[in-house]
């Protein structure tokens, strides 16, 4: 499953839990931690209580491009 954000052109959110073997796919960004189930943690590299600030997106995109842990062994 995925979500296309109308507010952010070109942004597609893919739920890694839908992958055949999700255990090998570490999340890069998690949003709306303020609404998370207590004690639940995704292990994402970046975490936000809501949406990241618009000014954060270019840095996040560059960091994702350089990230070498997209698929864990």
Biopython code that builds the backbone (N, CA, C, O; Angstrom):
import numpy as np
from Bio.PDB.StructureBuilder import StructureBuilder

atoms = [
    (1, "UNK", "N", (0.835, -1.174, 0.000)),
    (1, "UNK", "CA", (0.000, 0.000, 0.000)),
    (1, "UNK", "C", (0.878, 1.234, 0.000)),
    (1, "UNK", "O", (2.021, 1.206, 0.457)),
    (2, "UNK", "N", (0.329, 2.305, -0.515)),
    (2, "UNK", "CA", (1.078, 3.545, -0.568)),
    (2, "UNK", "C", (0.119, 4.722, -0.500)),
    (2, "UNK", "O", (-1.089, 4.576, -0.689)),
    (3, "UNK", "N", (0.682, 5.888, -0.228)),
    (3, "UNK", "CA", (-0.080, 7.128, -0.169)),
    (3, "UNK", "C", (0.631, 8.153, -1.033)),
    (3, "UNK", "O", (1.851, 8.303, -0.959)),
    (4, "UNK", "N", (-0.134, 8.855, -1.850)),
    (4, "UNK", "CA", (0.405, 9.962, -2.625)),
    (4, "UNK", "C", (-0.060, 11.238, -1.936)),
    (4, "UNK", "O", (-1.260, 11.469, -1.788)),
    (5, "UNK", "N", (0.899, 12.069, -1.514)),
    (5, "UNK", "CA", (0.572, 13.305, -0.810)),
    (5, "UNK", "C", (0.313, 14.411, -1.832)),
    (5, "UNK", "O", (1.230, 14.826, -2.540)),
    (6, "UNK", "N", (-0.907, 14.880, -1.910)),
    (6, "UNK", "CA", (-1.251, 15.946, -2.854)),
    (6, "UNK", "C", (-0.521, 17.241, -2.527)),
    (6, "UNK", "O", (-0.243, 18.043, -3.419)),
    (7, "UNK", "N", (-0.208, 17.449, -1.241)),
    (7, "UNK", "CA", (0.440, 18.683, -0.801)),
    (7, "UNK", "C", (1.922, 18.734, -1.165)),
    (7, "UNK", "O", (2.511, 19.814, -1.205)),
    (8, "UNK", "N", (2.534, 17.572, -1.431)),
    (8, "UNK", "CA", (3.970, 17.512, -1.705)),
    (8, "UNK", "C", (4.155, 16.824, -3.057)),
    (8, "UNK", "O", (4.097, 15.598, -3.155)),
    (9, "UNK", "N", (4.376, 17.618, -4.082)),
    (9, "UNK", "CA", (4.499, 17.078, -5.436)),
    (9, "UNK", "C", (5.621, 16.045, -5.518)),
    (9, "UNK", "O", (6.742, 16.303, -5.080)),
    (10, "UNK", "N", (5.319, 14.890, -6.076)),
    (10, "UNK", "CA", (6.313, 13.843, -6.259)),
    (10, "UNK", "C", (6.552, 12.960, -5.046)),
    (10, "UNK", "O", (7.389, 12.059, -5.107)),
    (11, "UNK", "N", (5.838, 13.191, -3.935)),
    (11, "UNK", "CA", (6.039, 12.423, -2.711)),
    (11, "UNK", "C", (5.118, 11.203, -2.704)),
    (11, "UNK", "O", (3.907, 11.330, -2.882)),
    (12, "UNK", "N", (5.693, 10.040, -2.500)),
    (12, "UNK", "CA", (4.924, 8.803, -2.376)),
    (12, "UNK", "C", (5.405, 8.094, -1.118)),
    (12, "UNK", "O", (6.601, 7.849, -0.958)),
    (13, "UNK", "N", (4.484, 7.769, -0.234)),
    (13, "UNK", "CA", (4.799, 7.054, 1.000)),
    (13, "UNK", "C", (4.515, 5.570, 0.777)),
    (13, "UNK", "O", (3.378, 5.181, 0.510)),
    (14, "UNK", "N", (5.558, 4.746, 0.888)),
    (14, "UNK", "CA", (5.400, 3.301, 0.725)),
    (14, "UNK", "C", (5.525, 2.654, 2.091)),
    (14, "UNK", "O", (6.496, 2.895, 2.808)),
    (15, "UNK", "N", (4.567, 1.847, 2.450)),
    (15, "UNK", "CA", (4.573, 1.183, 3.756)),
    (15, "UNK", "C", (5.429, -0.086, 3.668)),
    (15, "UNK", "O", (5.050, -1.066, 3.026)),
    (16, "UNK", "N", (6.575, -0.045, 4.320)),
    (16, "UNK", "CA", (7.504, -1.178, 4.238)),
    (16, "UNK", "C", (6.918, -2.450, 4.849)),
    (16, "UNK", "O", (7.390, -3.549, 4.560)),
    (17, "UNK", "N", (5.914, -2.313, 5.675)),
    (17, "UNK", "CA", (5.279, -3.508, 6.247)),
    (17, "UNK", "C", (4.574, -4.337, 5.181)),
    (17, "UNK", "O", (4.229, -5.494, 5.422)),
    (18, "UNK", "N", (4.363, -3.764, 4.024)),
    (18, "UNK", "CA", (3.708, -4.492, 2.933)),
    (18, "UNK", "C", (4.709, -5.294, 2.098)),
    (18, "UNK", "O", (4.297, -6.072, 1.238)),
    (19, "UNK", "N", (6.020, -5.121, 2.332)),
    (19, "UNK", "CA", (7.028, -5.879, 1.595)),
    (19, "UNK", "C", (6.947, -7.351, 1.980)),
    (19, "UNK", "O", (6.497, -7.692, 3.074)),
    (20, "UNK", "N", (7.374, -8.196, 1.097)),
    (20, "UNK", "CA", (7.361, -9.632, 1.353)),
    (20, "UNK", "C", (8.164, -9.963, 2.609)),
    (20, "UNK", "O", (7.728, -10.766, 3.433)),
    (21, "UNK", "N", (9.339, -9.341, 2.755)),
    (21, "UNK", "CA", (10.181, -9.576, 3.922)),
    (21, "UNK", "C", (10.553, -8.223, 4.533)),
    (21, "UNK", "O", (11.664, -7.732, 4.335)),
    (22, "UNK", "N", (9.637, -7.638, 5.262)),
    (22, "UNK", "CA", (9.815, -6.286, 5.812)),
    (22, "UNK", "C", (10.930, -6.197, 6.848)),
    (22, "UNK", "O", (11.403, -5.096, 7.129)),
    (23, "UNK", "N", (11.359, -7.295, 7.415)),
    (23, "UNK", "CA", (12.389, -7.274, 8.451)),
    (23, "UNK", "C", (13.712, -6.712, 7.946)),
    (23, "UNK", "O", (14.532, -6.252, 8.741)),
    (24, "UNK", "N", (13.925, -6.743, 6.642)),
    (24, "UNK", "CA", (15.184, -6.271, 6.071)),
    (24, "UNK", "C", (15.116, -4.837, 5.559)),
    (24, "UNK", "O", (16.073, -4.359, 4.949)),
    (25, "UNK", "N", (14.029, -4.157, 5.789)),
    (25, "UNK", "CA", (13.852, -2.800, 5.283)),
    (25, "UNK", "C", (13.616, -1.847, 6.455)),
    (25, "UNK", "O", (12.502, -1.736, 6.968)),
    (26, "UNK", "N", (14.672, -1.171, 6.863)),
    (26, "UNK", "CA", (14.586, -0.235, 7.979)),
    (26, "UNK", "C", (13.928, 1.064, 7.509)),
    (26, "UNK", "O", (14.322, 1.601, 6.474)),
    (27, "UNK", "N", (12.956, 1.573, 8.227)),
    (27, "UNK", "CA", (12.325, 2.838, 7.850)),
    (27, "UNK", "C", (13.318, 4.001, 7.954)),
    (27, "UNK", "O", (14.155, 4.034, 8.856)),
    (28, "UNK", "N", (13.215, 4.937, 7.037)),
    (28, "UNK", "CA", (14.095, 6.101, 7.050)),
    (28, "UNK", "C", (13.467, 7.257, 7.814)),
    (28, "UNK", "O", (14.148, 7.933, 8.585)),
    (29, "UNK", "N", (12.182, 7.488, 7.610)),
    (29, "UNK", "CA", (11.486, 8.597, 8.279)),
    (29, "UNK", "C", (10.162, 8.086, 8.832)),
    (29, "UNK", "O", (9.434, 7.359, 8.157)),
    (30, "UNK", "N", (9.861, 8.470, 10.053)),
    (30, "UNK", "CA", (8.533, 8.221, 10.611)),
    (30, "UNK", "C", (7.941, 9.562, 11.015)),
    (30, "UNK", "O", (8.635, 10.436, 11.536)),
    (31, "UNK", "N", (6.656, 9.706, 10.766)),
    (31, "UNK", "CA", (5.962, 10.956, 11.074)),
    (31, "UNK", "C", (4.794, 10.674, 12.009)),
    (31, "UNK", "O", (4.305, 9.547, 12.093)),
    (32, "UNK", "N", (4.367, 11.691, 12.692)),
    (32, "UNK", "CA", (3.245, 11.632, 13.631)),
    (32, "UNK", "C", (3.509, 10.677, 14.787)),
    (32, "UNK", "O", (2.638, 9.907, 15.190)),
    (33, "UNK", "N", (4.743, 10.744, 15.316)),
    (33, "UNK", "CA", (5.073, 9.973, 16.513)),
    (33, "UNK", "C", (4.181, 10.374, 17.675)),
    (33, "UNK", "O", (3.964, 9.587, 18.597)),
    (34, "UNK", "N", (3.666, 11.587, 17.635)),
    (34, "UNK", "CA", (2.783, 12.049, 18.707)),
    (34, "UNK", "C", (1.503, 11.224, 18.781)),
    (34, "UNK", "O", (0.808, 11.252, 19.797)),
    (35, "UNK", "N", (1.187, 10.494, 17.720)),
    (35, "UNK", "CA", (-0.019, 9.666, 17.689)),
    (35, "UNK", "C", (0.288, 8.173, 17.749)),
    (35, "UNK", "O", (-0.604, 7.346, 17.561)),
    (36, "UNK", "N", (1.546, 7.829, 18.010)),
    (36, "UNK", "CA", (1.952, 6.425, 18.019)),
    (36, "UNK", "C", (1.423, 5.701, 19.251)),
    (36, "UNK", "O", (1.117, 6.316, 20.273)),
    (37, "UNK", "N", (1.325, 4.409, 19.133)),
    (37, "UNK", "CA", (0.956, 3.565, 20.264)),
    (37, "UNK", "C", (2.116, 3.616, 21.263)),
    (37, "UNK", "O", (3.266, 3.441, 20.861)),
    (38, "UNK", "N", (1.851, 3.849, 22.541)),
    (38, "UNK", "CA", (2.939, 3.904, 23.526)),
    (38, "UNK", "C", (3.813, 2.648, 23.472)),
    (38, "UNK", "O", (3.312, 1.523, 23.467)),
    (39, "UNK", "N", (5.099, 2.861, 23.433)),
    (39, "UNK", "CA", (6.040, 1.741, 23.396)),
    (39, "UNK", "C", (6.370, 1.248, 22.004)),
    (39, "UNK", "O", (7.317, 0.480, 21.835)),
    (40, "UNK", "N", (5.609, 1.672, 20.994)),
    (40, "UNK", "CA", (5.884, 1.236, 19.624)),
    (40, "UNK", "C", (7.033, 2.061, 19.059)),
    (40, "UNK", "O", (7.057, 3.282, 19.208)),
    (41, "UNK", "N", (7.976, 1.400, 18.417)),
    (41, "UNK", "CA", (9.110, 2.078, 17.811)),
    (41, "UNK", "C", (9.421, 1.413, 16.477)),
    (41, "UNK", "O", (9.441, 0.186, 16.378)),
    (42, "UNK", "N", (9.661, 2.220, 15.459)),
    (42, "UNK", "CA", (9.931, 1.671, 14.130)),
    (42, "UNK", "C", (11.418, 1.520, 13.852)),
    (42, "UNK", "O", (11.809, 0.778, 12.951)),
    (43, "UNK", "N", (12.255, 2.221, 14.621)),
    (43, "UNK", "CA", (13.680, 2.197, 14.351)),
    (43, "UNK", "C", (14.089, 3.115, 13.215)),
    (43, "UNK", "O", (15.200, 3.003, 12.697)),
    (44, "UNK", "N", (13.202, 4.024, 12.822)),
    (44, "UNK", "CA", (13.497, 4.946, 11.727)),
    (44, "UNK", "C", (14.671, 5.853, 12.078)),
    (44, "UNK", "O", (14.901, 6.179, 13.242)),
    (45, "UNK", "N", (15.397, 6.246, 11.054)),
    (45, "UNK", "CA", (16.552, 7.123, 11.221)),
    (45, "UNK", "C", (16.117, 8.516, 11.667)),
    (45, "UNK", "O", (16.772, 9.131, 12.508)),
    (46, "UNK", "N", (15.016, 9.015, 11.109)),
    (46, "UNK", "CA", (14.493, 10.344, 11.442)),
    (46, "UNK", "C", (13.061, 10.197, 11.950)),
    (46, "UNK", "O", (12.284, 9.397, 11.427)),
    (47, "UNK", "N", (12.730, 10.964, 12.955)),
    (47, "UNK", "CA", (11.419, 10.852, 13.580)),
    (47, "UNK", "C", (10.854, 12.249, 13.844)),
    (47, "UNK", "O", (11.572, 13.145, 14.288)),
    (48, "UNK", "N", (9.572, 12.422, 13.568)),
    (48, "UNK", "CA", (8.904, 13.715, 13.750)),
    (48, "UNK", "C", (7.582, 13.499, 14.478)),
    (48, "UNK", "O", (6.900, 12.500, 14.249)),
    (49, "UNK", "N", (7.226, 14.422, 15.343)),
    (49, "UNK", "CA", (5.938, 14.348, 16.048)),
    (49, "UNK", "C", (4.765, 14.562, 15.101)),
    (49, "UNK", "O", (3.671, 14.051, 15.342)),
    (50, "UNK", "N", (4.982, 15.310, 14.033)),
    (50, "UNK", "CA", (3.969, 15.563, 13.003)),
    (50, "UNK", "C", (4.658, 15.459, 11.658)),
    (50, "UNK", "O", (5.456, 14.549, 11.433)),
    (51, "UNK", "N", (4.350, 16.399, 10.750)),
    (51, "UNK", "CA", (5.074, 16.466, 9.489)),
    (51, "UNK", "C", (6.388, 17.203, 9.707)),
    (51, "UNK", "O", (6.456, 18.098, 10.549)),
    (52, "UNK", "N", (7.425, 16.847, 8.971)),
    (52, "UNK", "CA", (8.655, 17.648, 9.022)),
    (52, "UNK", "C", (8.360, 19.048, 8.472)),
    (52, "UNK", "O", (7.404, 19.244, 7.721)),
    (53, "UNK", "N", (9.185, 20.002, 8.855)),
    (53, "UNK", "CA", (9.057, 21.340, 8.282)),
    (53, "UNK", "C", (9.387, 21.254, 6.790)),
    (53, "UNK", "O", (10.206, 20.432, 6.379)),
    (54, "UNK", "N", (8.758, 22.091, 5.996)),
    (54, "UNK", "CA", (9.014, 22.086, 4.559)),
    (54, "UNK", "C", (10.507, 22.271, 4.274)),
    (54, "UNK", "O", (11.039, 21.687, 3.329)),
    (55, "UNK", "N", (11.168, 23.073, 5.081)),
    (55, "UNK", "CA", (12.594, 23.331, 4.894)),
    (55, "UNK", "C", (13.451, 22.089, 5.165)),
    (55, "UNK", "O", (14.619, 22.065, 4.775)),
    (56, "UNK", "N", (12.912, 21.070, 5.813)),
    (56, "UNK", "CA", (13.655, 19.838, 6.103)),
    (56, "UNK", "C", (13.690, 18.866, 4.924)),
    (56, "UNK", "O", (14.549, 17.985, 4.880)),
    (57, "UNK", "N", (12.770, 19.013, 3.972)),
    (57, "UNK", "CA", (12.630, 17.995, 2.937)),
    (57, "UNK", "C", (13.841, 17.855, 2.025)),
    (57, "UNK", "O", (14.218, 16.731, 1.692)),
    (58, "UNK", "N", (14.463, 18.950, 1.610)),
    (58, "UNK", "CA", (15.647, 18.830, 0.748)),
    (58, "UNK", "C", (16.769, 18.085, 1.459)),
    (58, "UNK", "O", (17.447, 17.253, 0.855)),
    (59, "UNK", "N", (16.967, 18.382, 2.736)),
    (59, "UNK", "CA", (17.993, 17.681, 3.515)),
    (59, "UNK", "C", (17.639, 16.199, 3.673)),
    (59, "UNK", "O", (18.514, 15.341, 3.558)),
    (60, "UNK", "N", (16.383, 15.898, 3.931)),
    (60, "UNK", "CA", (15.958, 14.500, 4.071)),
    (60, "UNK", "C", (16.150, 13.727, 2.769)),
    (60, "UNK", "O", (16.595, 12.579, 2.787)),
    (61, "UNK", "N", (15.818, 14.348, 1.650)),
    (61, "UNK", "CA", (15.981, 13.688, 0.349)),
    (61, "UNK", "C", (17.455, 13.408, 0.080)),
    (61, "UNK", "O", (17.805, 12.316, -0.366)),
    (62, "UNK", "N", (18.318, 14.379, 0.345)),
    (62, "UNK", "CA", (19.760, 14.180, 0.145)),
    (62, "UNK", "C", (20.291, 13.096, 1.079)),
    (62, "UNK", "O", (21.092, 12.258, 0.665)),
    (63, "UNK", "N", (19.854, 13.109, 2.327)),
    (63, "UNK", "CA", (20.308, 12.103, 3.292)),
    (63, "UNK", "C", (19.838, 10.706, 2.894)),
    (63, "UNK", "O", (20.575, 9.735, 3.062)),
    (64, "UNK", "N", (18.627, 10.600, 2.371)),
    (64, "UNK", "CA", (18.124, 9.296, 1.927)),
    (64, "UNK", "C", (18.945, 8.780, 0.747)),
    (64, "UNK", "O", (19.251, 7.590, 0.668)),
    (65, "UNK", "N", (19.297, 9.680, -0.166)),
    (65, "UNK", "CA", (20.107, 9.286, -1.311)),
    (65, "UNK", "C", (21.470, 8.743, -0.906)),
    (65, "UNK", "O", (22.020, 7.875, -1.584)),
    (66, "UNK", "N", (22.016, 9.248, 0.190)),
    (66, "UNK", "CA", (23.331, 8.813, 0.668)),
    (66, "UNK", "C", (23.255, 7.660, 1.654)),
    (66, "UNK", "O", (24.282, 7.081, 2.010)),
    (67, "UNK", "N", (22.065, 7.324, 2.094)),
    (67, "UNK", "CA", (21.863, 6.309, 3.134)),
    (67, "UNK", "C", (22.222, 4.925, 2.607)),
    (67, "UNK", "O", (21.727, 4.523, 1.554)),
    (68, "UNK", "N", (23.059, 4.200, 3.307)),
    (68, "UNK", "CA", (23.486, 2.886, 2.843)),
    (68, "UNK", "C", (22.818, 1.732, 3.572)),
    (68, "UNK", "O", (23.252, 0.587, 3.443)),
    (69, "UNK", "N", (21.771, 2.012, 4.333)),
    (69, "UNK", "CA", (21.097, 0.946, 5.078)),
    (69, "UNK", "C", (19.672, 0.706, 4.570)),
    (69, "UNK", "O", (18.809, 0.263, 5.327)),
    (70, "UNK", "N", (19.429, 1.000, 3.287)),
    (70, "UNK", "CA", (18.073, 0.809, 2.754)),
    (70, "UNK", "C", (17.623, -0.641, 2.914)),
    (70, "UNK", "O", (16.469, -0.920, 3.239)),
    (71, "UNK", "N", (18.550, -1.541, 2.681)),
    (71, "UNK", "CA", (18.248, -2.966, 2.874)),
    (71, "UNK", "C", (19.284, -3.511, 3.837)),
    (71, "UNK", "O", (20.482, -3.497, 3.554)),
    (72, "UNK", "N", (18.816, -3.987, 4.968)),
    (72, "UNK", "CA", (19.715, -4.534, 5.997)),
    (72, "UNK", "C", (20.018, -5.990, 5.676)),
    (72, "UNK", "O", (19.189, -6.686, 5.090)),
    (73, "UNK", "N", (21.196, -6.448, 6.057)),
    (73, "UNK", "CA", (21.551, -7.869, 5.812)),
    (73, "UNK", "C", (20.691, -8.800, 6.630)),
    (73, "UNK", "O", (20.850, -10.018, 6.550)),
]
sb = StructureBuilder()
sb.init_structure("model")
sb.init_model(0)
sb.init_chain("A")
sb.init_seg("    ")
for serial, (resi, resn, name, xyz) in enumerate(atoms, 1):
    if name == "N":
        sb.init_residue(resn, " ", resi, " ")
    sb.init_atom(name, np.array(xyz, "f"), 0.0, 1.0, " ", f" {name:<3s}", serial, name[0])
structure = sb.get_structure()
